[in-house]
């Protein structure tokens, strides 16, 4: 089987390395005209670009190419000297049946010419070979294009890994690779000879002692003296050995006086958290008291929290509580976890979170989670907990938050109103001064749900007093909302 795989790889390598030339004489004049128009713009664009989502002229050029070029011409144009033309030609071919697209992709494994692309508002520099692969990758670029099947995807990944190339797709293939013993020598070779950082992470998944020194000494080229360890940290997360602790501790100490944060810290803290032991807890506590600049401390704590969420373990319970109590950070997932661990403490902290100036206290009351819907919205979940355990308190919170919550959270509270009379006055009190259209439209929709003529007339009177309700797009949206409900 191993010999058979080697033969397949060598054969596909020879195919993909074959030199191809472009034969312009085989292309019709009409098609050449469409090609020239594409060359002149020299950027690969989608059907809608820019903030306004306008259709660019280049897309019309692409449509003309699809209309005029035959299948044979498009195949030939995938060898055109211009990378944008090659890319559009392959894209057009992906809409045609009975074309061996996979062979064409394999023939462009070394097509690393960079082209400018624009999809929506996003402008990138992409390699032609990568674009070919993206076109055929399921759920990528164009869902109407023909896509590779699982066998072809596996073969392409092998080709990307074993054949030297500069495509970004190679890194993705290495990341996806299952750490089999047959693949191990190649992955190790990529790390040692090419310093391939994705391969380093895959190598760590084998968890072999002989690779410890390779991982420990790894650092990618970087001008910043404290940087270049991103993939080293990711690799350590896959293979948390005691030999790496000194490196992690040393690098952590170097961050404490920085005036700017680095995204590498995110992976540094994940690497530490992957150990799930007392030393990890000790190191994860460092930023709470050792960071010199308070404005940078928040990034450290955020990264610590993300790390202990990803490597969740009871040993980090103290940190979950501390980050919630001291820093005000709590995620829906950890909230549910802490509720199960200590419902009384969680309930008290919930009240502190939801009620202004509330001071948590020790309590024998054990709240129930029966009937509580734990949602993806943390404040909605907390409100659900209060509603199930203390309906009157929950209503007070809803009334308070109707008056004070921001545009992002208001709907979590107005959705709980359910035509209850106790909320009519808070809704109107907020409406009297509201200026944000999203807020006042939410308030008016909630009031309209009461289906009460007096309330509807009061909406109109409030609108006369609050001129903000008549301005710009919000005023027009309110006109439409009132008209749709017959309020005039």
Helices and strands as residue ranges (DSSP letters): H 2-17, G 24-26, H 29-41, E 44-49, H 57-68, H 71-77, H 83-93, H 101-106, E 114-120, E 122-127, H 128-136, H 150-162, H 168-176, H 181-194, H 197-205, G 209-211, H 212-216, H 230-238, G 242-244, H 245-255, H 264-273, H 278-290, H 294-310, G 314-316, H 317-327, H 332-341, H 343-354, H 378-389, H 391-404, H 410-414, G 421-423, H 424-433, H 437-448, H 453-465, G 467-470, H 472-484
